[in-house]
Amino acid sequence: MSVLIVKNVTSEGPGTIEDHLRSANIPFTLIDLEQGSPLPAVHDYSHLIILGGPMAVYEMDRTPYLSAEARFIEQAVKASKHMAGYLPGRPATRPCARRSCLSRQAEGDRMV
């Protein structure tokens, strides 16, 4: 298992998520999109955690990295990666993942 944590805002970190991963000895990588960290290849990680921030998903024109993040999330959904999103990270995953989530729910699978 390898986890990628994506920060959208430098001042907002993963908090207890990071604490849990460390205590369980689960390897993770933390990137900060606001600071210009590049998004890695989707296949490099089994699990993705998308953190939030003050922006909304419709503000892609004001927050340039959101478009790249949306494409990254789409690739993750197509690759059947396990994902969790925290506001507004969760709403950011919706436009990209809606069809996949709905089809998985219909099949009885659950997103973790």
N, C-alpha and C positions, 0 to 999 in steps of 0.2 A: 504494500500500500504506500502510495506517495500522494501527498496533499499539496495543492497550490492554493494559497490564500491571496486574493486580489484585493488590495486596498484602493479605493477610489479617492480617498482624502487622507493626506499625511497625518493629520491630527486624530484620526479615528482608527484604532488598532483592533486586533482580534480578541483581546481580553481573555476571558475564560476559555475560549476555543483554543488559543495558544497554550494556556496552562494545561488543558486536557491532553492535547497532542504531546506536549513535553512529558507529562507524567506517564503517558501510555507508550512512550518511546516510539511514536509514529513520526517518521520523517516528513518534514514540510518545508516549503519555500514560501516566503512572504515577499510579494512585489508591491510597489507603490506606483500606481499609474499617474498620480498627480505629480510625482517627482520625475516622471519620464521613464520609468522602468519598462523595458520591452516585454510584451507578452510572449511566453515560450511556446513551443509546439504543444498542441493539445495532447498528443500521444505520450508526452513525457510524464503525465500525472494520471492517477486513477480517480482522484477525487478533487473537486473544485469547490472553493468557498468564496463567494463574491460578497464583499462587504459594501456597505452603503456610503452615503454622504448626503450633503444638502441638495445636490442637483436632482432633477427628475429625468426620466428616460427621454422625454420629449425635448430636452435641452442639448441634444447632440451637437447643434451648431455652436453653442457656447462652451461646451466641454469637449474639445477635439478627440480625446482618447476614447470617448464613449462609443463612437462608431466602430473602432477597432475592437473594443471589448464586446460589442454586440456580435460582430463576426466571429470572434473567438468563442462566445457562448453558443452560437449556432453550430460551429464545428464540434464543440463538446457534446451537444445534444445528438448530432448525427453519429458521433462516435460512442454513444451510450455511456458517457461518463456520469458518475455520481456527482450531483451538484446540490449545494445549499446556497441560498441567497438571503442576505439580510438587508432590510430597507435602506436605501432604495435599490440595493443590489437585487433583491427578489423581484421587484417590478421590472428591473432591467432584463431579467431572464425571461419574463413573460412573452414579449413580442417574438423572441428568438425560439423559445421552447414550447410555446402553447400547444401546437399540434402534436409534438412528441409526448408531452405530459398527458394530454388527453388520450392519445392512443395507448399509452402505457397503462393509464388508469382503466381503460376499457379492457385491457388484457389481464388486469389483476396485478400487474407489476407495480412497484412503488418507487418513487424517487427518494433516494437517501441523501 
